[in-house]
Amino acid sequence: MLFYKIIKKNTHKEWVVLLHGLGGSSNIWFKQLRAFKKEFNILMVDLRGHGGSRHLSGEFSEYDWELVSRDIIAVLRENKISKAHFVGISLGTLLIRKINLLRPDMVKSMILGGSITKFNKRGRFLIKIGHIMKSKVPYMWLYKFFAWILMPKRNHYDSRMMFVKEAKNLSQEEFIKWFDLTSHIDNLYDDYYKETPNTPILYLMGEEDHMFINEVNRCMKQEKMSELVIIEKTGHVCNVDASERFNEMAVRFIKKQSSFIDTTERIKEHLNNH
């Protein structure tokens, strides 16, 4: 089973699941913990081959979205968490999408920070270069290059360096398996929108997230229950670049959705009793 950490305040509090991106670990949420633990129970997961889950890296020769998403679902089941709000950054947002396809009953809402949707032309070109080079050069060369492309500005330095530091714990083989999933992002989104999802979504995007922000705007047109907040002077990893703003908007959204769900359930219970 994946390595995970739990901060549980109260059995009556809402559960929030935090999912990191490629090369990261649950450590990347350190700027969220103080704000989140005041309001919610927290589950943080280290993805297969990352952080405390490095012991699982050799179990499969390749990964797919369903496999790595069911890893997370298994952790929720282990801890008897039937429903939760999911917060992800970068690649973690794709896993939340897949979990919502597999088990929509478990997902109360989704907060997608630095959300990856379909790649733009520049992104598709860079991914092709990456696939050509992934077995020919040390993975950290590629990782540092992509980190710089995604987070090029001076004010992105802290988030860029944090992800580079975390990624040193990966292996070459593990990086390749996760990187190969990028070939299937378009298929994941095609499957997702076939289902016409009704789960509430909050996109938290950095104003300077040049690779993905325009694609998010296009994807929103297909969604009935999504909101977008653009955070000024912030890059791809907006939970680090602008943690206070990220926390404020995320906590407010979760509390709003929780209040709505509670009201809806009380109405249903009242109707059933009469």
NORRAGI-V762614 format. One record per residue. SS is DSSP state (helix for helix, strand for strand, loop for the rest). PHI is phi in degrees with one decimal (none if undefined). D_CENTER is the distance of its C-alpha to the mean C-alpha in Angstrom with 1 decimal. Layout:
ss=SS phi=PHI d_center=D_CENTER
ss=SS phi=PHI d_center=D_CENTER
//
This chain:
ss=loop phi=none d_center=19.1
ss=loop phi=-61.1 d_center=15.9
ss=loop phi=-73.6 d_center=16.5
ss=strand phi=-147.7 d_center=15.2
ss=strand phi=-125.9 d_center=16.3
ss=strand phi=-125.3 d_center=17.4
ss=strand phi=-120.0 d_center=18.7
ss=loop phi=-113.1 d_center=20.8
ss=loop phi=-93.9 d_center=23.0
ss=loop phi=-161.4 d_center=24.5
ss=loop phi=-63.1 d_center=24.5
ss=loop phi=-92.0 d_center=24.6
ss=loop phi=-76.8 d_center=21.5
ss=loop phi=-67.8 d_center=18.3
ss=strand phi=-94.3 d_center=15.6
ss=strand phi=-124.5 d_center=12.1
ss=strand phi=-105.0 d_center=9.5
ss=strand phi=-108.5 d_center=7.2
ss=strand phi=-122.8 d_center=4.8
ss=loop phi=-83.0 d_center=5.6
ss=loop phi=-102.0 d_center=6.3
ss=loop phi=-60.8 d_center=9.7
ss=loop phi=88.7 d_center=12.5
ss=loop phi=-90.8 d_center=11.0
ss=loop phi=-162.4 d_center=11.4
ss=helix phi=-63.9 d_center=11.3
ss=helix phi=-63.4 d_center=13.8
ss=helix phi=-72.3 d_center=11.6
ss=helix phi=-97.2 d_center=11.3
ss=loop phi=-61.7 d_center=15.1
ss=loop phi=-81.7 d_center=15.6
ss=loop phi=-97.8 d_center=13.9
ss=helix phi=-62.9 d_center=15.9
ss=helix phi=-60.4 d_center=19.2
ss=helix phi=-72.1 d_center=18.2
ss=helix phi=-72.5 d_center=16.0
ss=helix phi=-71.2 d_center=18.5
ss=loop phi=-69.3 d_center=21.3
ss=loop phi=-113.2 d_center=20.0
ss=loop phi=-136.8 d_center=17.9
ss=strand phi=-82.8 d_center=17.6
ss=strand phi=-123.3 d_center=14.6
ss=strand phi=-121.6 d_center=13.1
ss=strand phi=-113.8 d_center=11.3
ss=strand phi=-118.7 d_center=10.8
ss=loop phi=-95.6 d_center=11.7
ss=loop phi=-64.1 d_center=10.9
ss=loop phi=-49.2 d_center=14.2
ss=loop phi=83.1 d_center=16.2
ss=loop phi=-109.1 d_center=14.3
ss=helix phi=47.8 d_center=15.7
ss=helix phi=-74.5 d_center=17.6
ss=helix phi=-101.1 d_center=16.8
ss=helix phi=-63.7 d_center=18.9
ss=helix phi=-66.7 d_center=21.6
ss=helix phi=-95.4 d_center=19.9
ss=loop phi=-67.1 d_center=19.8
ss=loop phi=-97.4 d_center=23.1
ss=loop phi=-72.4 d_center=22.9
ss=loop phi=-129.0 d_center=22.1
ss=loop phi=-78.5 d_center=23.3
ss=loop phi=-151.7 d_center=20.4
ss=loop phi=-115.6 d_center=17.0
ss=loop phi=-135.0 d_center=15.9
ss=helix phi=-63.2 d_center=12.9
ss=helix phi=-68.3 d_center=14.8
ss=helix phi=-58.0 d_center=15.8
ss=helix phi=-72.6 d_center=12.5
ss=helix phi=-78.3 d_center=11.2
ss=helix phi=-67.5 d_center=14.5
ss=helix phi=-54.7 d_center=14.2
ss=helix phi=-72.9 d_center=11.8
ss=helix phi=-58.7 d_center=14.1
ss=helix phi=-62.6 d_center=17.0
ss=helix phi=-67.3 d_center=15.9
ss=helix phi=-62.4 d_center=15.8
ss=helix phi=-63.2 d_center=19.1
ss=helix phi=-56.8 d_center=20.5
ss=loop phi=-99.8 d_center=20.0
ss=loop phi=54.0 d_center=21.3
ss=loop phi=-98.5 d_center=18.3
ss=loop phi=-81.4 d_center=19.0
ss=loop phi=-146.2 d_center=16.7
ss=strand phi=-157.1 d_center=13.8
ss=strand phi=-92.5 d_center=11.6
ss=strand phi=-110.6 d_center=7.8
ss=strand phi=-122.9 d_center=5.9
ss=strand phi=-132.3 d_center=2.4
ss=strand phi=-128.0 d_center=3.9
ss=loop phi=56.3 d_center=5.5
ss=helix phi=-60.6 d_center=5.5
ss=helix phi=-58.9 d_center=2.4
ss=helix phi=-68.7 d_center=3.0
ss=helix phi=-68.8 d_center=6.1
ss=helix phi=-64.9 d_center=6.3
ss=helix phi=-62.2 d_center=6.0
ss=helix phi=-57.4 d_center=8.7
ss=helix phi=-67.6 d_center=10.6
ss=helix phi=-60.3 d_center=10.8
ss=helix phi=-66.5 d_center=12.1
ss=helix phi=-74.0 d_center=14.5
ss=helix phi=-74.1 d_center=15.7
ss=loop phi=-138.4 d_center=16.0
ss=helix phi=-60.5 d_center=15.9
ss=helix phi=-67.7 d_center=18.1
ss=helix phi=-92.8 d_center=15.5
ss=strand phi=-109.5 d_center=13.1
ss=strand phi=-78.8 d_center=14.8
ss=strand phi=-160.8 d_center=12.4
ss=strand phi=-128.8 d_center=8.9
ss=strand phi=-114.8 d_center=7.9
ss=strand phi=-112.2 d_center=6.0
ss=strand phi=-91.7 d_center=6.8
ss=loop phi=54.0 d_center=8.3
ss=loop phi=-61.6 d_center=7.4
ss=loop phi=-92.4 d_center=8.8
ss=loop phi=-115.7 d_center=11.5
ss=loop phi=-78.2 d_center=14.8
ss=loop phi=-71.9 d_center=16.2
ss=loop phi=-78.2 d_center=19.3
ss=helix phi=-60.4 d_center=22.5
ss=helix phi=-65.1 d_center=22.0
ss=helix phi=-63.4 d_center=18.6
ss=helix phi=-63.8 d_center=20.3
ss=helix phi=-64.4 d_center=23.2
ss=helix phi=-65.1 d_center=21.2
ss=helix phi=-64.0 d_center=19.4
ss=helix phi=-60.9 d_center=22.9
ss=helix phi=-60.8 d_center=24.2
ss=helix phi=-61.4 d_center=21.6
ss=helix phi=-68.0 d_center=22.5
ss=helix phi=-70.1 d_center=26.1
ss=helix phi=-94.9 d_center=25.8
ss=loop phi=-58.6 d_center=23.3
ss=loop phi=-101.4 d_center=26.2
ss=loop phi=-108.9 d_center=28.7
ss=loop phi=-131.2 d_center=27.3
ss=loop phi=-55.6 d_center=25.6
ss=helix phi=-60.6 d_center=21.8
ss=helix phi=-66.3 d_center=21.6
ss=helix phi=-62.5 d_center=23.6
ss=helix phi=-64.6 d_center=21.2
ss=helix phi=-62.9 d_center=18.2
ss=helix phi=-63.5 d_center=20.1
ss=helix phi=-63.0 d_center=21.2
ss=helix phi=-68.3 d_center=17.8
ss=helix phi=-62.4 d_center=16.6
ss=helix phi=-69.5 d_center=19.7
ss=helix phi=-63.3 d_center=19.4
ss=helix phi=-74.2 d_center=15.9
ss=loop phi=-132.1 d_center=17.1
ss=loop phi=-84.9 d_center=20.9
ss=loop phi=-87.4 d_center=22.3
ss=helix phi=-60.0 d_center=24.0
ss=helix phi=-75.9 d_center=21.8
ss=helix phi=-96.6 d_center=18.7
ss=helix phi=-57.6 d_center=20.6
ss=helix phi=-61.5 d_center=19.1
ss=helix phi=-68.7 d_center=15.4
ss=helix phi=-63.3 d_center=16.7
ss=helix phi=-68.0 d_center=18.9
ss=helix phi=-63.5 d_center=16.5
ss=helix phi=-68.9 d_center=14.2
ss=helix phi=-63.6 d_center=17.5
ss=helix phi=-60.7 d_center=18.9
ss=helix phi=-64.5 d_center=16.1
ss=helix phi=-67.0 d_center=16.3
ss=loop phi=-64.3 d_center=20.0
ss=loop phi=-84.3 d_center=19.3
ss=loop phi=-76.9 d_center=18.3
ss=loop phi=-107.7 d_center=21.2
ss=helix phi=-58.0 d_center=22.2
ss=helix phi=-61.5 d_center=22.0
ss=helix phi=-67.9 d_center=18.5
ss=helix phi=-58.7 d_center=17.3
ss=helix phi=-63.2 d_center=19.2
ss=helix phi=-63.1 d_center=17.8
ss=helix phi=-72.7 d_center=14.1
ss=helix phi=-63.5 d_center=15.5
ss=helix phi=-62.7 d_center=17.4
ss=helix phi=-63.6 d_center=14.5
ss=helix phi=-62.9 d_center=14.3
ss=helix phi=-67.7 d_center=17.7
ss=helix phi=-112.5 d_center=16.4
ss=helix phi=-64.9 d_center=13.8
ss=helix phi=-60.7 d_center=16.6
ss=helix phi=-64.2 d_center=17.6
ss=helix phi=-60.7 d_center=14.3
ss=helix phi=-72.1 d_center=14.5
ss=helix phi=-61.6 d_center=18.2
ss=helix phi=-63.7 d_center=17.8
ss=helix phi=-63.3 d_center=15.4
ss=helix phi=-79.6 d_center=17.9
ss=helix phi=-65.5 d_center=20.8
ss=loop phi=-89.0 d_center=19.8
ss=loop phi=42.3 d_center=19.9
ss=loop phi=-61.6 d_center=17.1
ss=loop phi=-116.6 d_center=18.2
ss=loop phi=-75.4 d_center=15.2
ss=strand phi=-61.2 d_center=14.9
ss=strand phi=-128.2 d_center=12.2
ss=strand phi=-117.2 d_center=11.9
ss=strand phi=-90.0 d_center=10.8
ss=strand phi=-114.9 d_center=11.2
ss=strand phi=-122.0 d_center=12.4
ss=strand phi=-72.8 d_center=14.7
ss=loop phi=-57.5 d_center=18.1
ss=loop phi=-99.6 d_center=18.4
ss=loop phi=-81.9 d_center=15.3
ss=loop phi=-63.8 d_center=18.0
ss=loop phi=-76.3 d_center=16.2
ss=loop phi=-126.7 d_center=13.9
ss=helix phi=-64.9 d_center=15.3
ss=helix phi=-69.0 d_center=18.2
ss=helix phi=-67.6 d_center=16.4
ss=helix phi=-62.3 d_center=14.2
ss=helix phi=-58.2 d_center=17.6
ss=helix phi=-70.0 d_center=19.0
ss=helix phi=-65.2 d_center=16.4
ss=helix phi=-59.8 d_center=16.9
ss=loop phi=-65.6 d_center=20.5
ss=loop phi=-96.0 d_center=19.7
ss=loop phi=-113.8 d_center=17.9
ss=loop phi=-85.1 d_center=20.1
ss=loop phi=-130.6 d_center=18.1
ss=strand phi=-121.2 d_center=15.8
ss=strand phi=-128.2 d_center=16.2
ss=strand phi=-127.7 d_center=15.5
ss=strand phi=-118.2 d_center=16.1
ss=strand phi=-100.8 d_center=16.9
ss=strand phi=-96.6 d_center=17.3
ss=loop phi=-65.9 d_center=20.4
ss=loop phi=53.3 d_center=21.0
ss=loop phi=-135.9 d_center=17.4
ss=loop phi=-100.9 d_center=15.4
ss=loop phi=-63.8 d_center=12.1
ss=loop phi=-93.7 d_center=10.8
ss=helix phi=-72.3 d_center=12.0
ss=helix phi=-70.9 d_center=11.1
ss=helix phi=-99.8 d_center=13.7
ss=helix phi=-60.7 d_center=16.0
ss=loop phi=-137.7 d_center=16.6
ss=helix phi=-61.9 d_center=15.5
ss=helix phi=-64.4 d_center=18.2
ss=helix phi=-66.1 d_center=17.5
ss=helix phi=-57.1 d_center=13.7
ss=helix phi=-63.1 d_center=14.8
ss=helix phi=-58.2 d_center=17.6
ss=helix phi=-70.7 d_center=15.9
ss=helix phi=-66.2 d_center=13.1
ss=helix phi=-62.5 d_center=15.9
ss=helix phi=-60.8 d_center=18.2
ss=helix phi=-65.3 d_center=16.0
ss=helix phi=-62.7 d_center=15.4
ss=helix phi=-64.3 d_center=19.1
ss=helix phi=-63.4 d_center=20.2
ss=helix phi=-67.4 d_center=18.5
ss=helix phi=-63.0 d_center=19.8
ss=helix phi=-63.4 d_center=23.2
ss=helix phi=-66.1 d_center=23.2
ss=helix phi=-63.8 d_center=22.4
ss=helix phi=-61.0 d_center=25.1
ss=helix phi=-64.4 d_center=27.6
ss=helix phi=-61.8 d_center=27.0
ss=helix phi=-67.0 d_center=27.4
ss=helix phi=-66.4 d_center=30.6
ss=helix phi=-64.7 d_center=32.0
ss=helix phi=-62.0 d_center=31.5
ss=helix phi=-63.4 d_center=33.1
ss=helix phi=-63.1 d_center=36.0
ss=helix phi=-65.1 d_center=36.6
ss=helix phi=-65.8 d_center=36.6
ss=helix phi=-79.8 d_center=39.1
ss=loop phi=-121.8 d_center=41.4
//
